[in-house]
Amino acid sequence: MADLVRLVGRSRASGLRTRLALALGLVLIGKWTGVYAPVLIGQAIDHLAKGRSPAEGLGIGFIGFALGWVLLRFISTAAPYARDAIFTSVSQTALARSAVEAFGHSLSLSLDFHQTKQTGSLARVIDRGARSTDFLLRSVVFSLGPSVLELLMAAYVLTSHYAGRLALVAIVTIVIYTAFTFRISNWRIGHRRALNEADSEAAGLAVDAFINFETVKTFGAEERTVGRYGEAMMAYAQASTKANNSLQLLNAVQSVVLSLGLMAMTLMAGVEVMAGRMQIGGVMACIMILQTVYGPLAVLGMNYREIRQAFIDMEQMLNLTAVKPDILDAPNAVDLPPATGQGAEFAFEHVHFQHGARSLGLSDIDFRVAPGTTTALVGPSGSGKTTIARLALRLLDPQGGRVMLDGVDLRQARQASVRQAIALVPQDVALFNDTLKANIAFGQPDANEAEIWEAARAAELAPFIESLPDKLETRVGERGLKLSGGERQRVGLARALLARPRALILDEATSALDGRTEAAIQATLRKVRAGRTTLVIAHRLSTIADADQILVIRRGRIVERGRHEDLIAQGGEYAALWRRQTRES
């Protein structure tokens, strides 16, 4: 509950305190008029029954009480509508704020976290948690608390105008009702948790299948995928059935308790009338007061269930936001020094890193990349080349040693400053379901169209774009699947070049290109290397033969280093790789 209060405070909704005060005031007015209105209609009936003459006086008194009852009923009915109109801005702003905070926090989490989560499940956690904030605000502030207050008001009216015993019956009925409601609702929580888990599982499978649609199709796995989704939906159906059956049990118990309470109240009121302590209008008023309390009480039962469910949903979102990012800016983090135009300087100083899911990691990685030079990393798959690139981008932090960029330990640099200084072109370029223009300009959103075309030409992408009917406005589809692998790599390269980084990391950035296009892009890359430091991960050694420094990585260690000619002359591992590739070609 404290988290919800803090969230409302952070929402910065327009006129927050004024709106909250007005909404609470309307709640109190609505509850009081709703409880007191039956007293007036009871008095009207009693006034009418007092005598037979004069008829005019009786009629006027009855009409007066009846009009007062109608007015109070109108106020009690209209107050919630006015309250909602005033408070909706606050609740919706809090909903938006919670969604933004959870979404932003999830993006700040590490690669390891996202690689272990299903995208669909994560999205549903944020969606359900955000919506729960709106429901909790309305239910706790305007239903649960005011319903308790309404019961106290009803007890006061019954005691002051009629008999204290009637108030006692009403209170005992409510206490028994509430006890059964809470007990059964708490028992139902396990069913709701199972229902949530089944819902998230089904959603995650569906999103995974849609994201990997091409893989599903190419392996003819539609039936198998639908089968897994069907199993998840059957589990959801079973969990939903249990939750629904337990709900019906709760509704039946609640109905029995309320009916018995109403019967006891009516019988006791009748006894009071026969004893001459109450009039017939009082019986009607007592029944109406109890029914007035029963109305929100029935909603209270539902609200309690939904409140518990909303707390579960919010709990999942809060658990997400409680996950600490592995990579955080230090309290005294600084920006990188201004670019010199000569490229960045990298230094890996005795770096160690061990993945939790791997038996091998990086061990004593020590090298320097001079400004404006090109360093290539080669070696078998799984040797640690991509981990070195992620350390250079500070997507990971070393567990030993340090990574320096332009003389600054990356752990002491602001992440935004590091990401502006370095651009990555991965082997598998991920694109957004947007236009080519938006994807190329993603790293430099304020770039004009001329600059976008220049980057496209540098990446040998311009002829392809010009051949399209919509040119730069062509949409690339989910993850860019409307484009070929080579086209996606060229879009990724154009995006990186447009960002104008001082360091460029190429992770097999031309592996999906044909020989002619690769040769053209290699020529372009030689030109754009001027004034820029380049770190290249490559399997095809012919693409890095002109690198200023080649590091051969094996089992997380640098086993050889030097220029291409020197490594060939050494006759070591690099030379063996070179001979193998040249023989195959």
BELDALIN-V535505 format. One record per run of one state. SS is the DSSP state (helix for helix, strand for strand, loop for the rest). FROM is the first residue (numbers start at 1). LEN is the number of residues. If there is no record, write none. Layout:
ss=SS from=FROM len=LEN
ss=SS from=FROM len=LEN
This chain:
ss=loop from=1 len=1
ss=helix from=2 len=10
ss=loop from=12 len=4
ss=helix from=16 len=34
ss=loop from=50 len=5
ss=helix from=55 len=54
ss=loop from=109 len=2
ss=helix from=111 len=5
ss=loop from=116 len=3
ss=helix from=119 len=43
ss=loop from=162 len=2
ss=helix from=164 len=48
ss=loop from=212 len=1
ss=helix from=213 len=6
ss=loop from=219 len=3
ss=helix from=222 len=53
ss=loop from=275 len=5
ss=helix from=280 len=43
ss=loop from=323 len=11
ss=strand from=334 len=1
ss=loop from=335 len=11
ss=strand from=346 len=8
ss=loop from=354 len=8
ss=strand from=362 len=8
ss=loop from=370 len=4
ss=strand from=374 len=5
ss=loop from=379 len=6
ss=helix from=385 len=8
ss=loop from=393 len=7
ss=strand from=400 len=6
ss=loop from=406 len=2
ss=strand from=408 len=2
ss=helix from=410 len=3
ss=strand from=413 len=1
ss=loop from=414 len=1
ss=helix from=415 len=7
ss=strand from=422 len=4
ss=loop from=426 len=9
ss=strand from=435 len=1
ss=helix from=436 len=5
ss=loop from=441 len=8
ss=helix from=449 len=10
ss=loop from=459 len=3
ss=helix from=462 len=5
ss=loop from=467 len=4
ss=helix from=471 len=3
ss=loop from=474 len=1
ss=strand from=475 len=1
ss=loop from=476 len=2
ss=helix from=478 len=3
ss=loop from=481 len=4
ss=helix from=485 len=14
ss=loop from=499 len=4
ss=strand from=503 len=5
ss=loop from=508 len=7
ss=helix from=515 len=14
ss=loop from=529 len=4
ss=strand from=533 len=5
ss=loop from=538 len=3
ss=helix from=541 len=4
ss=loop from=545 len=4
ss=strand from=549 len=6
ss=loop from=555 len=2
ss=strand from=557 len=6
ss=loop from=563 len=1
ss=helix from=564 len=7
ss=loop from=571 len=2
ss=helix from=573 len=12
ss=loop from=585 len=1
